[in-house]
């Protein structure tokens, strides 16, 4: 039996059980990351580090890896997106409501949804491309933090986390 759909569904369930964004601002002693202490710093870091484009680049690399192995499998991409998005978007939206309403939550919500959705999609293709960037990144969200940048080239460098 193919375990990919089960792993993807289990990750969706894990996302929905997670206390997202509840530990932002808590000290992070991990030296492998750049830790931030407030939302203003996080949103500035997001812009300064070109986070949105960085995520798109990682997504495109992942997609190209799949295409090189199987174009037929890659053509199932939107099916996977349509599968997981409705399962996780409401929970992520509720988590984003915890953010002070003096801030624009749209980019925070969009980043969180994009990162976690792509972690689920990595599970959908795990038989041909090992889960990597988005699965690793999702762990910061599961710990209640917000990943908002990357310093250096992946996989070297540091994740920027609030």
N, C-alpha and C positions, 0 to 999 in steps of 0.2 A: 504494500500500500504506500502511496506517495505521501510523505510526511509534511511536505511544504505547506499545503493548505491548513493543516492542523497547527503547524508552528506559526503561521501568519495569524490565524484566529486566536491562538493563545497569546500572541504578542498584543493583539487588539484588546483582549481581556485584561492583560497586564496594564496596558495604557489606561483603560477605564477604571482600574482599581488603584492607580497611582495617585498620590497627592502631589499633583503638578504645581510647580511654582511656589510651594509653601516654605521652602528653605532659602529663598533668595535673600542675600545679605548676611547669611550665616557664614562664619569663618570656614575657609577651605584650606587646610594645611597641605594639600597636594601640590608638590613643586612642579609637577608636569603640566600645570595649568597656570593661567594668569587669572587671578581672582579679583573680582570687582565688589564694591561695597554698597552701591545704590543703583536705582533704575536710571538715573541721569547718566551715570558712567556707562551703564549697559547699552543704552540707546546711542550714546556717542560712539562707543566701541563698535557697535553694529555698523554705523556709517563709516567710521574711520577705517575699519578693516574690510569694508566692502563685503559684508557677510552675505547679503542676498546673492550677489554674483558668485561668491565662493561656493555657496550651497548649490547653485546652478551648475558650476563647473564640476563639482563632485558628482552630482546627479548625471551629468552628461558623460563623465568618465565611466560611471557604472553602466549606463545605457549602452555605451559603445562596447564595453566588455561583453555584454549580453549579445549584442548584434553580431559581434565577431564569432561567437560560438553558435548562435541559432537565431536567424532572423524571424523564424516562425514563433519562437518563444518570445522574442522582443515584441512582436506584434500583439502579444497578449497584455502588454503594459497597461493600457487603459482599462482593461477588465479588472486588473488588480487594483488600480486606483479607485475604480467605481465600487469595488468590493469593500475596501478598507475605509474610505473616507466617511461614509455615513456611520460606520461603527465607532469612530473615534472623535469626530469633529465636535459633537455636542459637549463631551467631557472637557475637551481642550478649551472650548468657548467659555464654559463655566469656570474653569481655572483662571482664564484671563480676566474674568470679572473681579478677581481678588486684587488686581493691580489698581493703585490709586487712580481715581478718575481724572486727575489732573494730567495724566499721561495719555498719549495715543497708543491704545492697546492693539491696533490693527497689525503693526509689524511684529509685535510679540506673538500674537495669536497666529499670524501667517507663518512665522519661523517655526514655532512649536509644532503646528500641524504639518508643515513640510518635512521637518526632521523626523517626526514620529511616523508619518505615513511612509516615508522612504525607508525607514527601518523595517516596517512591515513588508514593503515590496522587496527589500533585500532577502527576507525569508522566503518569498515566493520564488525567487531565483536561486536559492541557496544550493541547489543541486548542480548548478553550472558556474556560479560565481559566488565565492564565499562571502557571507555578510561581513561588512567592514565598517566604513566611515559612519554611516547613519546608525548602525547598531551600536557602535562604540559611543557615539554622540548621545544616543537616546538614554544612556545610563545617567547622564547629568540631569536629564529631565525626570527620570525615575527617582533620583535623589532629591527632587524638589527644587532644582536650580534651573537657570536659563542660560543656555549656550548662545553666545552672541558674537563670536569672532574666532579667527584663527591667526596666529602669528607664525610666519614661516611657511614652508612647503609641507604638504601632507605626504607621508605620515610623520615626518619630523615636525618640529614646531610645537606650539602650545595652543590648546583650546582656551578661549577667553570665556569665563563663566561668572555669572552673577547668581 
